[in-house]
C-alpha cells in the first residue's frame, strides 16, 4: 500500500511539473490520446499528466468518460476518432458528434456534420484504476484554476482532509504560486497534513508554522494533536501545540476587539442616518413626528421601484387598480448603478411626502406637542396601510449591487463593503447637513426661525415657508436612511417602526436640537450595543441592557450629552 502511495505521489509530482511547463498538447488532446490507448497502465499514466492543469474542460470530459458518453468512431478512411455525443436523439436515434481532441463538430469527407447512433459506436472503456487516476486529477483540478478563490477553496479542502498523498502536489503548487493569499493557504494546508506525520520533529515544525499563521480553522486539529501528544507523553509536541493554541487565542482576541469596533461604528452610522432627519424635525422644530419611521420606508420603497425600473419593471396593485411600471432591462454595470440613482430619488420622494404632511397637518399644530404626536401617529398607521395596499403585506426584494456585496479581509478582520459604505455615507450626510445649516441662506433662515419665530417674522422672513422646507429636509434625510437600510435589511410596511424608538433615543441621549450630540450618541449606542452583544453572545439581552443603560443615563442627565437652547426649550 505504501509503495502504491509513493508511486502515486511521484506520479502526481511528475504530472504537476509537466503541467506547469508549457505543454504543446492540450487537455483535450491528452484525454483523446488516453482514450485511444489500449493499455490500462498507459492510460493512467497519460491521464495523470493532467494533474495541476486548471482547464474546466478536463472535468467535463472525465465526467462524460465515467458516464459512458465518450465513444470511438472509425471514419471511412479507417481513422479512429474519440467523440462525444450530444443533443437529443432524433427519430432515427442519431445524435450530433463532437471531436474530443479539438472540440469541433465531426464531419464526413464532404465536410457535412455527421450524426451517429450511440449503440453503433464503441464506448471508451474505463476501470477502477483509471477512475482513481481521474479522481486524483479532479481533486487537484482547482489548484491551477485562474480564479484565486477556487484555488484557495481547493487548498482548504485538501488541508482539512489531512491526506498525505496530496502533500507533494501542494508543495509543487507552492513553487509556482504567485498570489500571497493562496501561498498562505498552501503553507497552512501543508502544516495541517504534517500534523498526521509519524515524526515528532515534522509535527513540531508544522505546529510552529501554524503558530506563525494563527489560522482559526486549524484550532480544532491542533487541539486533537495536543490531546494525542499528551496521551503519548511527547513533551516537545505538547509544548509546540500549546504555543500554537495560545497564539491563535491571542489573535482571536485582537480580531474580536477591532471587529467589534468596526461593527459598533457601522451600527452607529446606521442609527445616525436614521436619526439625523429626526434631529431636524424633533430636535430643531420641536415636532414629535411619529410618522418619521414611515419616511424611512418611503425611501426604501423608492429604492425598490428604481431597482425594478432598471430591471424588468414592476406591476403595483394600487387601490384595486394595476399600475405597470416598465423596466429598462439593464444588465451589468448599468444595472448595478441603479442604487446611485435611487439615493437622490429616495431623498426627494420622502421630502415631498414630508412637505405634504407639514402643509396638510403639522402647520396647524406647532406648539401643541400632544396633538402633533397623536396626529402623526395616525398618519403613521395610515401610511403603513397604504404600503400594504400598494406593495403587499410581505417584504419586497431589494438586491444589493455587486459593488456593495463583497468584503475586505485584513488580518482576519472582515470589512463588509455595505458597512464601509454606510460609514462613509453617514459622514457625507453629516457633513452635508452641516454645510446646509451653516453655509447656505436656507440654513441661516432655518436657524433664525427655530431660535425665535416671532423675531424672524418681524424681520420679514416667511416663517411658514421655512418650516415647510425644514420639515421636508428632515424627511428627505429619513428617505436617505431608507435607501441604505433597503440594502441591509428587509423592506416592508413595518420597516420604519423597527427604528423609530432607537431614533428618538439617539436624539434624546445626544441632546435635543444638537447635531453633534446626535452623532456622538449614535456612535456611542452602536459601540455599546455591539460590545455587550460580543460579551453576552445574546443580541436580545444586549439590546435590553442598552435600553436600560439609556434610561439610567437620562435619569442622571435628562437633557442629554449636549444641552442646546432651542424653540422647544424656550
matplotlib code that plots the C-alpha trace (Angstrom):
import matplotlib.pyplot as plt

x = [0.0, 2.9, 4.5, 1.4, 1.1, 4.7, 4.1, 1.0, 2.8, 5.7, 3.2, 1.4, 4.6, 5.7, 2.2, 2.2, 5.7, 4.7, 1.6, 3.4, 5.7, 4.4, 2.9, 2.3, -0.6, -3.9, -6.0, -8.5, -5.7, -4.3, -7.7, -8.3, -4.9, -5.6, -9.0, -7.4, -4.6, -5.5, -3.1, -4.7, -1.5, -0.6, -4.0, -3.5, 0.0, -1.4, -4.3, -2.1, -0.1, -3.2, -2.6, -2.4, -4.0, -6.9, -8.8, -12.5, -12.9, -11.0, -13.8, -16.5, -14.7, -13.8, -17.3, -18.6, -16.0, -17.1, -20.7, -20.0, -20.7, -17.4, -17.2, -14.5, -15.7, -13.9, -14.1, -14.4, -10.7, -10.1, -9.0, -10.2, -11.6, -12.8, -16.2, -18.7, -22.4, -24.6, -28.1, -31.3, -31.8, -33.8, -36.4, -33.6, -31.8, -28.8, -27.1, -24.6, -21.0, -18.1, -14.4, -12.8, -9.3, -10.3, -14.0, -15.0, -18.1, -17.3, -17.7, -17.6, -15.3, -17.6, -17.5, -21.1, -21.7, -22.1, -24.8, -24.1, -26.1, -24.6, -25.1, -23.3, -20.2, -17.6, -17.8, -14.5, -13.7, -12.6, -11.7, -11.3, -7.7, -8.4, -11.3, -9.0, -6.5, -9.2, -10.3, -6.7, -6.7, -10.1, -9.3, -6.4, -8.1, -8.9, -5.3, -4.4, -7.7, -7.2, -9.6, -7.7, -10.9, -11.2, -7.5, -8.0, -11.1, -9.3, -6.3, -8.5, -10.3, -7.1, -5.7, -8.8, -8.7, -5.1, -4.4, -0.6, -0.9, -1.9, 1.1, 3.5, 1.0, 0.6, 4.3, 4.8, 2.0, 3.7, 6.7, 4.8, 2.0, 2.2, -0.8, 0.2, -3.1, -3.0, 0.6, -0.5, -3.3, -0.8, 1.5, -1.3, -2.7, 0.8, 1.2, -2.2, -1.3, 2.1, 0.2, -0.5, 3.1, 4.6, 7.8, 7.6, 10.1, 7.8, 4.8, 6.7, 7.8, 4.1, 2.9, 5.4, 4.1, 0.5, 1.6, 3.0, -0.1, -2.5, -5.3, -8.6, -9.5, -6.6, -7.6, -9.5, -6.9, -4.2, -6.2, -6.6, -2.8, -2.3, -4.5, -2.7, 0.7, -0.4, -1.6, 1.7, 3.7, 5.5, 6.7, 8.1, 4.8, 2.7, 4.8, 4.6, 0.8, 0.2, 2.2, 0.2, -3.1, -2.0, -1.0, -4.4, -6.3, -4.3, -5.0, -8.7, -8.8, -7.2, -9.7, -12.7, -11.6, -11.1, -14.1, -16.3, -15.1, -15.8, -19.3, -20.0, -19.1, -21.1, -24.1, -23.8, -23.7, -26.9, -28.5, -27.1, -28.5, -31.9, -31.9, -30.4, -33.7, -35.4, -32.8, -34.0, -37.8, -37.8, -34.6, -34.8, -38.5, -39.9, -42.3, -42.9, -43.2, -44.3, -44.5, -40.7, -40.3, -42.6, -40.4, -37.7, -40.0, -40.8, -37.1, -36.8, -39.8, -38.4, -35.2, -37.3, -39.1, -35.9, -34.3, -37.2, -37.1, -33.5, -34.6, -37.7, -40.2, -42.9, -46.7, -48.1, -51.7, -52.7, -56.0, -57.6, -56.0, -52.9, -50.1, -47.5, -44.1, -41.9, -38.3, -35.1, -33.8, -30.4, -27.5, -24.0, -22.5, -25.5, -27.9, -25.6, -25.6, -29.3, -28.5, -26.7, -30.0, -32.1, -30.3, -31.4, -34.8, -35.3, -34.4, -36.8, -39.6, -39.5, -39.0, -42.2, -44.2, -42.8, -43.8, -47.3, -47.5, -46.3, -48.7, -51.6, -51.3, -48.2, -48.5, -51.7, -50.2, -47.0, -46.5, -49.1, -46.9, -49.6, -51.8, -49.0, -47.9, -51.4, -51.9, -48.6, -49.2, -52.4, -50.6, -48.0, -50.8, -52.4, -49.1, -48.4, -51.8, -51.1, -47.8, -49.7, -52.3, -49.7, -46.8, -48.4, -48.0, -44.9, -41.4, -40.3, -37.0, -34.3, -31.0, -27.6, -25.4, -22.3, -20.1, -21.8, -21.9, -18.3, -15.9, -12.2, -10.4, -7.5, -5.7, -8.8, -11.0, -13.9, -14.9, -18.2, -18.5, -22.0, -21.0, -17.9, -20.3, -22.7, -19.9, -18.8, -22.4, -23.1, -20.0, -21.2, -24.7, -23.5, -21.0, -23.7, -26.2, -23.6, -22.9, -26.7, -27.3, -24.2, -23.2, -26.4, -29.1, -31.7, -29.7, -29.4, -33.2, -33.9, -31.8, -33.3, -36.9, -36.1, -34.4, -37.1, -40.1, -41.7, -38.4, -37.7, -41.2, -40.7, -37.5, -39.6, -38.7, -41.5, -41.5, -44.3, -42.2, -39.0, -40.9, -42.1, -38.6, -37.1, -39.6, -39.1, -35.3, -35.6, -38.0, -35.6, -32.8, -35.1, -35.6, -31.8, -31.7, -34.4, -32.4, -29.5, -31.5, -33.1, -29.6, -29.0, -32.4, -35.9, -38.1, -41.7, -44.6, -43.2, -39.6, -39.8, -41.3, -38.2, -36.1, -38.4, -37.7, -33.9, -34.1, -35.8, -33.4, -30.4, -31.7, -32.7, -29.4, -27.3, -29.2, -32.3, -31.5, -27.8, -26.4, -23.0, -24.8, -26.8, -23.5, -21.9, -25.0, -25.4, -21.8, -21.8, -25.1, -23.8, -20.5, -22.3, -24.7, -22.0, -19.7, -22.4, -23.6, -20.0, -19.6, -23.0, -23.3, -27.0, -28.4, -31.7, -30.2, -27.7, -30.4, -32.3, -29.2, -28.5, -32.1, -31.7, -28.4, -30.1, -32.9, -30.4, -28.3, -31.4, -32.2, -28.8, -28.7, -32.2, -31.1, -28.7, -25.0, -25.1, -27.7, -28.8, -31.3, -34.0, -37.5, -38.8, -36.9, -37.9]
y = [0.0, 2.4, 1.5, 2.4, 5.7, 6.6, 5.6, 7.8, 10.7, 10.5, 10.3, 13.4, 15.3, 14.4, 15.3, 18.6, 19.5, 18.5, 20.7, 23.8, 23.6, 24.8, 21.7, 21.5, 19.1, 20.5, 18.7, 17.7, 16.0, 14.3, 12.8, 11.7, 10.2, 8.3, 7.1, 5.6, 3.8, 0.1, -0.4, 0.4, 1.3, 3.6, 5.3, 6.0, 7.4, 9.8, 10.9, 11.7, 14.2, 16.4, 16.9, 20.6, 21.9, 24.2, 23.8, 23.3, 21.0, 18.3, 17.8, 17.9, 15.2, 13.0, 13.1, 12.1, 9.4, 7.9, 8.2, 6.2, 9.2, 9.1, 6.8, 5.7, 6.3, 4.8, 7.1, 5.9, 6.3, 4.0, 6.7, 6.2, 9.4, 9.9, 11.7, 12.9, 12.6, 15.5, 16.9, 14.9, 11.9, 12.3, 9.9, 7.7, 7.6, 9.7, 12.5, 15.2, 14.3, 16.5, 15.5, 15.3, 16.3, 19.7, 20.3, 20.6, 19.0, 15.7, 15.9, 13.4, 13.6, 16.1, 18.4, 17.8, 17.3, 13.6, 12.2, 9.0, 6.3, 5.6, 1.8, 1.5, 3.1, 1.6, 3.2, 4.2, 1.8, 2.6, 0.5, 1.2, 2.2, 4.7, 6.2, 6.6, 8.3, 10.6, 11.4, 12.3, 14.8, 16.2, 16.6, 18.9, 20.5, 23.7, 24.1, 25.6, 27.4, 31.0, 32.1, 32.6, 31.9, 28.5, 27.7, 28.8, 26.6, 23.6, 24.1, 24.5, 21.3, 19.3, 20.7, 19.8, 16.3, 15.8, 13.4, 12.9, 11.7, 15.3, 16.9, 16.6, 18.3, 21.2, 21.6, 21.6, 24.2, 26.4, 26.6, 28.3, 30.1, 33.9, 35.0, 35.8, 34.7, 31.4, 30.8, 31.4, 28.8, 26.4, 26.7, 26.2, 23.1, 21.6, 22.1, 20.6, 17.5, 17.2, 17.1, 13.5, 12.7, 10.0, 12.1, 14.3, 16.7, 17.2, 17.8, 20.4, 22.2, 22.1, 23.5, 26.3, 27.2, 27.1, 29.3, 31.8, 31.7, 31.7, 30.4, 29.9, 26.9, 24.9, 25.3, 22.0, 20.0, 21.4, 20.5, 17.0, 16.8, 18.2, 15.5, 12.7, 14.1, 14.3, 10.7, 9.6, 11.8, 13.6, 16.8, 18.7, 18.2, 19.2, 22.4, 23.4, 22.7, 24.8, 27.6, 27.5, 27.5, 30.4, 32.4, 31.7, 32.7, 35.9, 36.6, 35.9, 38.5, 41.0, 40.3, 40.4, 43.7, 45.6, 43.7, 44.9, 48.5, 48.3, 46.8, 49.3, 52.2, 50.8, 50.2, 53.7, 55.0, 53.2, 54.8, 58.1, 58.1, 57.0, 59.6, 62.6, 63.6, 63.2, 65.5, 68.2, 67.7, 66.9, 68.5, 71.8, 72.2, 70.6, 68.5, 64.9, 63.2, 59.6, 59.2, 59.6, 55.9, 55.8, 58.4, 55.8, 53.3, 55.7, 55.9, 52.1, 51.6, 54.3, 52.3, 49.2, 50.9, 52.4, 48.9, 47.5, 50.3, 49.4, 45.7, 44.1, 46.6, 46.0, 46.0, 47.6, 46.7, 50.3, 50.5, 47.8, 49.0, 47.7, 50.2, 48.8, 50.4, 49.4, 48.4, 49.2, 45.6, 46.9, 44.5, 44.5, 47.8, 49.8, 47.7, 47.9, 51.7, 51.8, 52.5, 55.7, 56.9, 55.6, 57.7, 61.2, 59.7, 58.5, 61.9, 63.9, 61.4, 61.4, 65.2, 65.7, 63.4, 65.3, 68.7, 67.4, 66.2, 69.6, 71.6, 69.3, 68.7, 69.9, 73.6, 73.7, 72.0, 74.0, 74.5, 71.8, 68.7, 66.3, 67.0, 66.7, 63.4, 61.9, 63.3, 62.0, 58.7, 58.4, 59.4, 56.6, 54.0, 55.4, 55.2, 51.7, 50.6, 52.4, 50.5, 47.2, 48.1, 49.2, 46.8, 43.9, 42.8, 40.8, 42.2, 43.2, 42.1, 44.7, 43.3, 44.9, 46.0, 43.9, 46.7, 46.5, 42.7, 41.8, 42.4, 43.1, 40.8, 42.4, 40.3, 38.2, 41.2, 41.3, 44.7, 44.3, 46.7, 47.7, 48.6, 50.5, 52.3, 53.3, 54.7, 56.9, 57.7, 58.8, 61.1, 62.5, 63.2, 64.8, 67.0, 67.9, 68.7, 70.9, 72.8, 73.3, 74.6, 76.9, 77.8, 78.4, 81.1, 78.4, 77.2, 80.7, 81.2, 77.8, 78.6, 82.0, 80.7, 77.8, 80.1, 82.9, 82.6, 85.9, 87.9, 86.2, 87.0, 90.7, 90.7, 89.7, 86.0, 83.9, 81.5, 79.3, 78.6, 77.9, 75.5, 73.6, 73.4, 72.4, 69.6, 68.5, 68.4, 66.3, 63.9, 63.7, 62.6, 59.9, 58.8, 58.5, 56.3, 54.1, 53.8, 52.4, 50.2, 48.5, 47.1, 45.5, 44.6, 43.6, 46.3, 46.0, 48.1, 47.9, 48.9, 52.3, 51.0, 49.0, 52.1, 54.8, 54.1, 53.9, 57.1, 59.0, 57.5, 58.6, 62.2, 62.5, 61.0, 63.2, 66.3, 67.6, 70.0, 69.3, 67.6, 66.9, 65.3, 63.1, 61.9, 61.2, 59.4, 57.2, 56.1, 55.5, 53.5, 51.4, 50.7, 49.7, 47.5, 45.6, 45.3, 43.9, 41.5, 40.3, 39.7, 38.1, 36.4, 37.2, 40.0, 40.3, 40.6, 43.1, 45.4, 45.2, 46.2, 49.0, 50.3, 50.0, 51.9, 54.7, 55.1, 55.3, 57.8, 60.0, 59.8, 61.2, 63.7, 64.4, 67.0, 64.5, 64.7, 68.2, 70.8, 73.2, 76.1, 75.6, 76.8, 73.7, 74.7, 78.4]
z = [0.0, 0.9, -2.3, -4.2, -2.3, -3.1, -6.7, -6.9, -5.2, -7.6, -10.4, -9.1, -8.8, -12.3, -13.6, -11.9, -13.0, -16.5, -16.3, -15.2, -18.1, -21.4, -22.9, -26.6, -26.1, -24.9, -22.2, -25.0, -27.0, -23.9, -23.0, -26.6, -26.6, -23.4, -24.6, -27.8, -25.9, -25.3, -22.3, -19.0, -17.2, -20.1, -19.9, -16.2, -16.9, -19.6, -17.5, -14.6, -16.7, -16.4, -12.6, -11.8, -15.0, -14.4, -17.7, -16.9, -19.9, -18.1, -15.6, -18.3, -20.4, -17.5, -16.2, -19.6, -19.8, -16.5, -17.6, -20.8, -23.1, -24.9, -28.0, -30.5, -34.1, -37.1, -40.1, -43.7, -44.1, -41.1, -38.7, -35.1, -33.5, -29.9, -30.0, -27.5, -28.5, -27.5, -28.1, -28.0, -30.3, -33.4, -34.8, -36.2, -32.8, -34.1, -32.2, -33.2, -32.5, -31.3, -31.6, -28.1, -29.3, -30.6, -29.7, -33.4, -34.9, -36.5, -40.3, -43.2, -46.2, -47.9, -44.9, -43.7, -40.0, -39.0, -36.7, -35.0, -33.3, -29.8, -29.8, -33.1, -31.7, -29.3, -25.8, -24.3, -21.6, -18.0, -15.0, -11.2, -11.5, -14.3, -12.3, -9.3, -11.5, -12.8, -9.2, -8.3, -11.3, -10.4, -6.7, -7.7, -10.7, -9.0, -7.7, -11.1, -11.7, -12.9, -10.2, -6.9, -4.9, -6.4, -5.7, -2.1, -1.7, -3.2, -0.9, 2.2, 1.3, 0.9, 4.1, 6.1, 4.7, 6.0, 3.2, 3.0, -0.6, -1.7, 0.1, -2.9, -5.1, -2.6, -2.3, -6.1, -6.4, -3.8, -6.0, -8.9, -7.0, -7.1, -5.1, -1.4, 0.0, -1.8, -0.7, 2.9, 2.5, 0.9, 3.8, 6.3, 4.4, 4.3, 8.0, 8.8, 6.7, 8.5, 11.8, 10.8, 10.2, 12.4, 13.1, 16.1, 14.5, 11.5, 13.8, 15.8, 12.7, 11.4, 14.8, 14.5, 11.1, 12.4, 15.3, 12.9, 10.7, 13.7, 11.5, 13.3, 11.1, 12.4, 16.1, 16.5, 14.6, 16.9, 20.0, 18.7, 18.1, 21.7, 23.1, 21.3, 22.3, 26.0, 25.9, 24.4, 26.7, 23.8, 25.6, 22.5, 20.6, 23.7, 24.2, 20.5, 20.4, 23.5, 22.0, 18.7, 20.6, 22.7, 19.5, 17.9, 21.1, 21.2, 17.6, 18.1, 20.9, 18.5, 15.8, 18.1, 19.6, 16.3, 14.7, 17.5, 17.0, 13.3, 13.8, 16.5, 14.3, 11.4, 13.6, 15.0, 11.4, 10.6, 13.7, 12.8, 9.3, 10.6, 13.4, 11.6, 10.0, 13.3, 14.8, 12.4, 12.8, 16.5, 17.7, 15.9, 15.1, 18.3, 16.3, 17.7, 14.3, 14.9, 11.2, 10.8, 10.5, 7.5, 5.8, 6.1, 4.5, 1.7, 0.9, 0.9, -1.4, -3.7, -4.0, -4.7, -7.6, -9.0, -9.0, -10.9, -13.4, -14.2, -14.3, -15.8, -14.4, -11.8, -11.6, -8.5, -7.4, -6.5, -4.7, -6.7, -10.0, -11.7, -12.3, -14.6, -14.5, -17.5, -17.0, -18.9, -18.8, -17.9, -17.3, -15.9, -14.6, -15.9, -13.7, -10.7, -10.9, -10.0, -6.4, -7.3, -8.9, -6.0, -3.4, -4.7, -5.7, -2.2, -0.7, -3.0, -2.7, 1.1, 1.2, -0.9, 1.3, 4.3, 2.8, 2.1, 5.7, 7.0, 4.8, 5.5, 9.2, 11.0, 10.3, 12.3, 15.3, 16.1, 19.9, 20.5, 21.0, 22.3, 19.3, 16.8, 18.4, 18.1, 14.6, 13.3, 14.9, 12.9, 9.8, 10.6, 10.8, 7.6, 5.7, 6.8, 5.5, 2.2, 1.9, 2.5, -0.2, -2.6, -2.2, -0.2, 3.4, 2.7, 2.3, -1.2, -2.6, -3.0, -4.2, -3.5, -6.4, -6.8, -5.6, -2.1, -1.8, -1.0, 1.8, 2.5, 4.9, 6.6, 9.2, 9.6, 10.3, 7.8, 6.5, 4.6, 1.8, 2.7, 6.2, 5.0, 2.6, 5.4, 7.4, 4.5, 3.7, 7.3, 7.2, 3.9, 5.2, 8.5, 6.6, 4.0, 6.7, 8.5, 5.3, 4.6, 8.1, 8.4, 4.9, 3.0, 3.2, 3.8, 6.8, 8.1, 7.8, 9.4, 12.4, 12.8, 12.7, 15.1, 17.6, 17.6, 15.3, 16.2, 15.8, 12.5, 11.2, 12.3, 10.1, 7.1, 7.0, 5.6, 8.6, 7.2, 4.1, 6.1, 8.3, 5.3, 3.8, 7.1, 7.6, 4.0, 4.5, 7.7, 5.9, 2.9, 5.3, 6.6, 2.9, 2.5, 5.6, 4.0, 0.7, 2.6, 5.0, 2.0, 1.3, 4.6, 6.0, 4.8, 3.1, 4.3, 5.7, 9.3, 8.3, 9.9, 13.1, 13.7, 14.0, 15.4, 19.1, 18.6, 16.6, 19.4, 21.9, 19.9, 19.5, 23.2, 24.5, 22.3, 23.4, 21.6, 18.9, 18.8, 15.6, 17.2, 20.1, 17.7, 16.1, 19.5, 20.8, 17.6, 17.7, 21.5, 21.4, 18.4, 20.2, 23.4, 21.6, 19.7, 22.8, 25.0, 22.4, 21.9, 25.7, 26.3, 22.9, 23.1, 20.8, 22.6, 26.1, 24.7, 23.4, 26.7, 28.6, 26.2, 26.7, 30.5, 30.3, 28.2, 30.8, 33.7, 31.7, 31.1, 34.8, 35.6, 32.6, 31.3, 28.8, 27.1, 26.4, 24.9, 26.1, 23.4, 23.7, 21.1, 20.5, 22.4, 25.5, 25.5]

ax = plt.figure().add_subplot(projection="3d")
ax.plot(x, y, z, "-o")
ax.set_aspect("equal")
plt.show()
